[in-house]
Amino acid sequence: MFERALICTDLFDGLHRLVHCVPHLALSGLKQVIFLHSIPVWEQPTLAAVDQGKIDAAKEKLSPALANIPDGMTVIVEISNRRPVDAVREILAHHSIDVILMGNPMRGAVQEKLFGSTSLAIAAMTDIPLLIFRPQLLSVYTRDELALRCQRLWKHLLIPYDGSSDAIYLIEQIEKYAQTSAPGSFEQCLLVWVVENISRDPSVTEYRLNDARRELESVQARLEKLGLQVQSEVRLGTPVLEVLTAAEENDISAIAVATSHRSNMLEWLAVRRINEDILHQLWFPILFFSPKG
């Protein structure tokens, strides 16, 4: 599905552990991986001073990524003294990147959110998809478990669909990336349409359920033409909770979401009425798409 990944890590988010899984990242279809760690030296560039000790320590921690590189794969380790967002912008200016992997800080309750400030800022400046992980998830895996996860980063996606412009845009992006995916990297997807039970008239609810089934069948047929294994479900209930339940009941690698307009994830969350309590229940990686401009 993706071939060139930028992995941004603060060395506390669990993503730094992927340096031990480079051969397994290759099995997910990746041909180029850049590990990026930012050590911003000062908010004012004119007063900046390089902390060489921190840079050397970060290089040493990420150096295992360079020890076991499969044939045909390129691995780069970058240590930047810029702010994380500026460091990412510089990488994107010099390298072709398909997907950005990010985690979130684990250093305080205030920062313990699904989408950290850096993720939000990067999502606002690029149309490159973001794959966002909960640090707690990556941190508790054994190396063998993490290696298996790296082979299946986007192998089976859950795609929430409701016929909206965001959902249509998401399907278009899935189609786009599915056409260029390496064999075995992206194989399955689960389409889930959740109909909210807000009508007192059972006949109205049944009509909406049947209408959703018909549209999902059409979307399923489109994706199956690309060689994907596609299942579809229509559920009745609260959208976010039903999507989480569907993810738990199926062998899902990540949940794909999108906004069809130039936005950021905070706006997407507000539109979807997703509150922080629900986010704390969400342990699945999120694959986020949004357009540029």
C-alpha positions, 0 to 999 in steps of 0.5 A: 500500500505504501513504499516510502515511510517517514517514522517520527519518534521522540524516543518515548513513543514506542516507534523507536523500537521499530529500528529492530524490525526493519526486515519486517517493515520490508514485508509490509511493502516498504522499500524506504524508511526514514527514522526522524528524531528532533532535538529542538535546541531553542525556540529562537534560531539565533540563540540555538546551540547544538547539544552534541551529546543528545544528538550522539545518544539519539543516533546510537539509539536508532543505529540498529535500524542500519544493521540489518537492511534487506536487499532493495531497501533503503534506511536513513536515520535523521537527527534534527535540531529543528522543531518536530514540525519543521524537521518533518517539513525539511524531510518532505522537501528532500524525500518522496514520502508515502506515509508518516508514522507517528506516536504521541508523548507519554509524559503527562495526562495533558498530553495523553490524547489520540492526536498530539499537537505535532500530529495535528500540525503535520496533518494540516500541512501535508496530504500525506497519510498519517498512521498514528499509534498509541505509545502504550500499545507499541511499548508493551509488545515483545520484539516478536509481537512487534515484528509481526505487527510491522508485517501487517501495518495496513494488511486489513483496514476497517473503513467506516462509511456513511455515504458522506463526502468524507467517506467518499473521499476515503474510498477514493484514497483507498482505491488510489493506494490499493492500485500501487500496493505490493503483493500481500501488503494490503489484502483486506478491508471491512466496510462498516456503516452504522445507522443511528437509531434516532427514529421512533418509527421502525419502518424508517429505521429499516428503510435506512438500514436497507439503503445503507446495505445497497450503497455498501454493496456498491462500494464493496464491488468497487474495492473487490475489482482491485483484488481486495477481500472485502466484507461489509457490515451495517450496524445499528447504534452509536457510530464510534462505539459500533466501529470500535466493536467491529474492530475488536471483533475482526482481525483489524490492522488499523482504522482508516478515516478521512476528511474531504476538505483541508482541515485538521484532526481536531475539526474532524473529531468535532464534526464526528462528535467523538469525545475524549472518553471514547478516544481513550478506548481506542487502541487501534492505529488510525490511518488518517487521510486529508487533502492538500490546499 
